[in-house]
Amino acid sequence: MAILPITIYGDKILKEKTKSVNNVDGNTIELLQNMFETMHNANGIGLAANQVGIDKSIFIVDLSLSEGYEKYKPIVFINPKITLYSDEKSVIEEGCLSLPNLRADVERASEIKIQYLDTDENIQELEASELLARVILHEYDHLLGKMIPDRVGDDIKQKLKNELASIKERKVKIDYPITTNKKL
Ligand code: ZN
């Protein structure tokens, strides 16, 4: 297993839609193991494949280290599709490993349904609410090439402007491996 460098806001791959996985082969399994190691090393609760520079429709979620969610098993989502968004929305403060140190209030659907493939290529469906729904929606956004700044109002985006510029230039303190500026 290996800890992979995490892509940072401004890296092109984070702005692009990811591609479907055709089959869950050994490379996919190795990627997933590396993604879990990378996410845990950075104390994250969710990670999308393009956050480690891989252009695939995969994300992982592990809430088991979050208070009150200890019984939740880590979940792998391959080729996910959100099939239902509740009309009810909630505003929750989010962070992102590709936006180090940044926090912002984001409004999203409170409950969702999602279909995806598991690592045995079986179709799974999950209904989620609260923190789980929130992390899933955040990670699903990564697969669409969207990030927190794309989901906040212009006023908040304006306030984040300087912070986003510093992140892009990697002028922030980050205690996990990230991609270098050269990759931009
Ligand atoms: Zn993120």
Boltz pocket constraint, residues with backbone or C-beta under 6 A from the ligand:
constraints:
  - pocket:
      binder: B
      contacts: [[A, 46], [A, 95], [A, 96], [A, 97], [A, 98], [A, 138], [A, 142]]
      max_distance: 6.0
